[in-house]
Amino acid sequence: AVVSTQSTGTITDSCQEIHVKAEDEGVVVGRSMEFSLPLHSHLVTEPAGTVHETPALPNCPGDPFSFTNRFKAITVYGIFRGKWCQTTADGINEAGLSASVLYFKDNAEYIDPSSITGTACDNAIPQTKVVTYILATYKTVQQVKNDLESGKFPTVWAGYDLGIVVPLHYNIIDKTGAGLVLEHVKGLGVKWYDNTVGVLTNSPPYFWHMENLRNYPHFQRNDERREGFKYSSLGDTFSLSPQWTGSGLLGLPGDYTSPSRFVKAATLLSLAPIPATTNEAIVQVFHHMNAADIPFGIVETGPLGRSSFNWWILIKDLGGGCLYYRTYTDLSVKKLCLDNIPDVKSAMRMEGRFEDSFRDISGELKQFDSIVPGGHTEL
């Protein structure tokens, strides 16, 4: 038996994730969180040995299924109405594995928890804990694929969060640059795909997004062969050439729907130069994510008119084991590395104050004549 997730007009999520591999082999993952509910996101650090116990199942006697972190990890959880959310939204472990959830509205379907019995009780998790389990258990994408193919990966059952069976699909990236999309698709069951394009957004399923890219083969970096609008009149030929740059990207989707964001992100990734270093990849990915930023009040949903907007952007350096992020109000970039997390489970709120977003540079002004031209690094 299965449980299909139901559409709700009060919750929307427009998350996006991409990944880039630099010439120095560094892999950088960028992810945005757009949501219509105030989740008060926190970074939660977990040392190796952290034990996770899943909720009890109705037809499974004895202790609920539990698992233990093989690796230390940094994860992202929210707080809603004074309680910790059940869903692990994102994270990275010390093996260099990244895992995240993205909203999968109207397409997700999970096993009915009441149908799990017998030996299946010893290897079953709710969809809200898939990221937790992956970060606790695996080093590489290939290991995840191996367990999915062999049937060793836990059965995923329909768990509640935010008052609903929250619909999710998953993006998994390791420090080699290998990527995997995992989906529990209504009517199709468990599906997984190599994430070769380096992008995931929301519904429809991943395979649909990849087919949709066939409709956009014409984008290019420059204006070559963009000769303008040509026409004839009374025997004369006219040509109205573009008077601006960027014609190579004319028609690039720019709205906030999931299909359009997928096409835009995939196009920008395919056209962007490969960064030479991991640090350059971090900078590039921040700029890619800026292109997906949704300001507050632009997208509203449901009878309450809730706004789905960019709560935060998170950048993960998988080889370095570090997270970089900025939030909607505090625009400064902050950093947390696995090497520096405490030996006990800890947490900190991500959002900060606008006053912490900037520094006053008036004291750095110099007399104009003292500035030597040519002393700046060119991009």
Secondary structure, DSSP 8 states (H G I E B T S, - for coil): -EEE----TT--B--EEEEEE-TTS-EEEEEEEEESS----EEEEE-TT-EEE----TT--SS--EEE-SS-EEEEE-EETTEE-S---EEEETTS-EEEEEE-TTTBEEE-GGG--GGGGGGEEEGGGHHHHHHHH-SSHHHHHHHHHHT-S-EEE--EETTEE--EEEEEE-TTS-EEEEEEETTTEEEEEE--S-EE-SSS-HHHHHHHGGG-----SS-TT---EEEEETTEEEEE--SSS-GGGTT---SSSHHHHHHHHHHHHHHS---SSHHHHHHHHHHHHHTT---TTSSEETTTTEE-EEEEEEEEETTTTEEEEEESS--S-EEEEGGG--SS-EEEES---GGGS----GGG---GGG--TT-S---
